[in-house]
Amino acid sequence: MKAKGPIPGDKEASKTSQEAAWAELLYRLTHDLKGPMVTLKGFGEELLMGLEELSSLLEAESQLENSVKINYLIQDELPGSISYIQSSVKRISVLVEGLNRYSRISPEMVDPVQFDPSREVERTVNSFINKELCSSVEVQLGPFVPIYFTPKAFSQVLTELLKNAWDAIPS
């Protein structure tokens, strides 16, 4: 019979379980927020198109006694409200996308570990040299001391440093 969930007192399993639960919550939250945002955005656009059409029809029919008030509503009041809705949807969308990206971050990206960077430096440098087709470049790597970092993030930082250095070299 298999145990369900983490073993009591097992902090690592508990942490992993909490991270999985948090990632699931974020995924569901972003998924549930996307539907209403799409709906609000779509109907906002429909309202704007309808208002433009109505406004042009009212301009052609100048004999309506309330046309000035109606035109004010159509051209100023309602578009302002719709614009507010659309900007709010954009702000929510940015938040949702951030939460969605966060929910996909693996523990390897956020949990620093102590490791010897030698292999990662060699792999990243060789990959960069091959990618940039610079076979005339010779790289000498010295001994490294162990560091406390996330290996994947270390590789990303090193790659960016190499790109910046390469771009700074005159042609």
N, C-alpha and C positions, 0 to 999 in steps of 0.2 A: 504494500500500500504506500503510495507516494504522499508526502506531506504537501499540503496546500499552503503557498506563501512562504515567506522567509522563516527560518528557524529562530525562535525567540533568543535574543542575545546576540544574534549574528548581525553586527552593525553594517557590514558591507552589503549583505543581502537586503537588509532593511533600506539602506541608502539607495540601492539599485531599484528596489520596488517603489520607493517614493519618487525617484526620478522618472520611472516609467509612468507612474500615475500622473505626475505633473505634465509630462509630455502628452499623455492622452487627453488630459483636461485642456491643454492649450490647443491641441488639434481640434477637439470638438468645439471649443469656443470660437476659433477662427472659422471653422466650417459653418457654424450656426450664424455667425455674423455676416458672412459673405452674401447669403441669400437676400436678407433685407436691404443690404447696401446696393445690390444689383437692381432690386426692385425700385428703390428710391431714385437711383440714378436714371433708370429708364423712364420712369414716370415724370421725373423732372424735365428730361429732354422732351418728352411728349407734350408736356404743358407749355414749354417754351415755344415749340413749333405751332401749337394750337393758338397761343396768344399772338404770335406773329401773323398768322392767317386771319384771325379775328380783327386784329388791328387794321390790316389792309382793307378788310371788308367794311369796317366802320369809317375809314377815311373816304371810301367811295360813296358811302351813304351819309352825307352830312346833315340830313334833315332830322335825325333822331335828336330829341330834346335833351337827352342825357349823354350825348356822345362825348362831351368834354370830360365828364366824370369817368365814363367808361374807358376812354382813352388813357386817362391818368392811371387808372387801375391796371390796365393792360400793359402800358409802356413803362410804368415806374414801380408801382406797389407790388404787383405779383411777380415780375421778374426779379425784384430784390429779394423777395421771400424764397423764390426758387434758387437763386444764387446762393443764399445762406444754406439751404438744404444741400446743394451740391458741394459746397466747401466743407460742410460737416461730414458728408459722405467721404470726401477725399481724406480728411483727417483720420476718420475711423479706419479707412482702408490702409493707411500707412501703419496705424497701430496693429491692425489685424495681420498685415504682412510681416511685421516685426515679430509678433507672437508666433506666427506660423514658422518663420525661420528659426526662432529660438526653440520651438518644439522639436525641430529636426537636428539640433546640435547633439552630436554624440559625446559621451563622457570623455572620449579621447581628446576632444577639443577643449574641455574645460577643467579636467582633473589633472593638474600637474604631477609628474612623476620624476624621480631621479633617474637619469639615463646618461650613457656615454654618447655624446653627439658625433663621434668620429664617423660612424657608418652613415648617419643622416647627412652630415656635411659632404662626405664623399659621393653619396648617391645624388644629392641635390646639385652639386657642382658638376658632376659628370653629365647629368641630365641637361643642365643648362648649356654646357659646352657643346654637347651633341645637337641640341636644339638650335643654337645660334651658329652652328657650322664653323666654329672657330678652332679647327684642329691644330693651329699653330700655337695655341695657348697651352702653357704647361703650368700645372697647379701642384704645389708642394704643400701637403698637409702635415702639420706637426701634431704632437700628442695633445689631447684634449683632457680637461678635467671633467668629471661628471657634473651635470647641471640639473637643476630642478625646473622643469618646463614641460609643456605638452609637446610631444614630438611632432605632431602634425602642424601645430602653430609655429614651432621652431622652423620647420621646413618652409612654411609660407613666408616667414620673416626673412629667412636666408635667401629665398628666391627673389623677393623684392629688392633686397640689398644688391644681389648680383645684377638684376635688371637695371637698377639705378647706376651702378658702377659701369656697366656695359654702355649705357646711354651717354655717360659722361666722357667716355673715351672718344677723342677726335677721330674721325674716319680716316 
